[in-house]
Structure formats: structure tokens, C-alpha cells
């Protein structure tokens, strides 16, 4: 599979919204499209006003279609909702279903980690405990540091890259 990877800029906001739909498992929650995330006060923090000084991310595309993205930023959360450790950028990673299991996600995660490392930024993430990608994150140095209730009321793991 051939594709290009580039740093996520302000012109990639729509691609990040699309990928947030997959990262947040919104289809399983009954959301019909990524536009629902734009209205959710919890989820909108992952993309709204993209391009702040601490934002880091990459997007993969193939012939103008977004295949995936990995991005991180400071994300404020309401009290009691899956908070990552203080001072960490919160990571989101998603790959379009047509490109899953192709290696795109691994390339994106490695690139985003490298960008964060170059800035001296620490990364953390939240992931539903039932999501099979938990072990994939562990291969990239993420460890479980806490658990929390997520926005849909199930258990999430809070993982930090050490």
C-alpha cells in the first residue's frame, strides 16, 4: 500500500475530525458521522482550534483520501473523566477501516512519537479497556498508569509512554 505521511497542519482539521470518529469508537456508540464529535464538548477538545503551539501530529493519505492520523495535544477534561497525567500531551490514533492492519497505524504512531520526542513532550492516552489495541500501545512503550470511567460510562485505561 502506497501513501504519504505529513505533519498535521491547520489544513488537516477535517481529516482529524474524520479520524476522531474512529479513534473514539463513535460508530459503536451509535453516532452516524464524525460531525457528532464536533458537537460533543468532551471530544471537540481533541481537534478544535488545531494548530496551537503544543499540537503535534501526522496524517497519512492516499490519492487525497485520509487513511489515518496520530495527533497529540493538551486536552482538558471534566473532573472524573479519564484524565491523563499532568503535563502530558494526550494522544489519539486512528486508521480508516479500509487501511487497518496494513501497517499505517504503526508508521503514524512512530512518527508522532518522534515529533513529541523532538519537542521533549511526554505522551499519554486513554483507551477503552475492551479495545484490542491496548497491547499494540504497549509495544510502543506505553504502560497503564490508571483506570477511569470514560464518556460513555465504561472503563478506560490511562496509558503513558515512559
N, C-alpha and C positions, 0 to 999 in steps of 0.2 A: 504494500500500500504506500503510495507516494503522497506526501502532504508537506506543507510548510508550517514552521513554528515561528512565531514572532512575539515580541513583548506586547502585552496588552496595553493599549492606549485608549484615549477618550473615544476614538472611532470604533472601539470594540465593545462598547457598552451593551448593544443589543445582543451580541454573541454571549456576553457574560450573563445577561438575563436568561437567555435560552438555556445555557448550561446550568444555571442555578436551579431550573426546573428539575433537571436530572440529579444534581447533587443533593437536593433536599427531598428526593423521592416523592415529589408532588403528585405524580400520576397515581401512586399507590394511595395517596390521601384524597383522591377524587378531583384534583384540580384539572381543568380542561386544557390549560395552556400556561406558559410562563408569565403571562400578563397578571395572573393572580399574585405572583410573588411581588410585583411592583406595588400592589396594594397592601401587602402584609407588612406591618410595621417592624416585625422581627426580621423577616427575610430581606426587606429592601435595604437594610444596612450593609449587606454583602456587596451591593453594586452601586447604590445611589451615590451620585457625585464622584464617580470613578475618576481617578487621576490625581488624588491627593498625594502629597509628598511621600507618605509611608506606604502607598499601594505598590504591590509587586505582582506580576502575573504574566502568563503566556497563553497564547491561543493557537490552536492548530486548525488549519483549514485545507480543504482540497477543492480546487476549482471554485472558490468563492463560498463554499458551504462549510460551516463550522463543524469540526469533528470533535473538539473538546477544548477544555481550558483548565488551568490551575492558577488560582489567584489567592492573594492573602492581603489582609488589611486589619486595622484596629476596628473591632466590631463591638459596639456597646450592646449589652443585653439587659432586659429587665431582670430584677432580682429573682433568683431562684431558677433562671433558665440557663442551662448548660454554659456556664462562664468558663472561658479558657484562663490559664494563669495570667496574672498581671504582666504587662509588658510584652506579651506575645502577639504577633500578628495571627489572625485566625485564617486558616487555610480552607479553601473549597476546591474540589477537583471533580470534574465531570467529563464523561465521554459520551457522545451521542450513541444510542444503541447500535447503529449500523457499523460503528467503529470499535465497539468493545471487544476485548480480547485480541486486539491487533498490536498491542504494544504502545499505542498512542498515549494512554494514561501514564505509563511508566516514563516516557520521554517528557511529558508535560510536568510530572511531579519532580523529576530530576532537575529540569530547567528552572522551575520555580524555587526549589530548594537552593540551587546555585545562586540565583538572584538574591534571595534572602541572605544567604551566607555572605555574599559580597557586600551587603549593607550592614552586616553584623546583626541582623534581625533574627529573633527567635520565632519559631513557628509552633502553632498548636492547632487542634481541630476538634470538632465534635462529630461523632458518627453514631448512628443508631447501633445499639448492641447487636441487633439481628442482621446487620449489613455484613455480607461476606468479605468486604474489602478490609476489614479490621486487620487481618493478617498481612495483607499487602502493605498497609501503612507501617506495620512493624518491621518489614524488610527494609524500609527507608529510615529506620531509626526512631520511629515514634513509639512511645510507651504510654500505657494507660496511667494517668495520674489521678483520676477521679471519675465518678459517675454522677449523672444528673438526670432530671426529668426534662424531656425536650418539649418543643412547642406543640406536639400532638399528644403529649401525656405518656409517652413510652420512655424507656430507659436509653440514655445515650452514654457513650464513653467519651471522656475528655482525654485526648492524647496530646503529648508534647514531644517534639523532636529534640532529643538530647545530643 
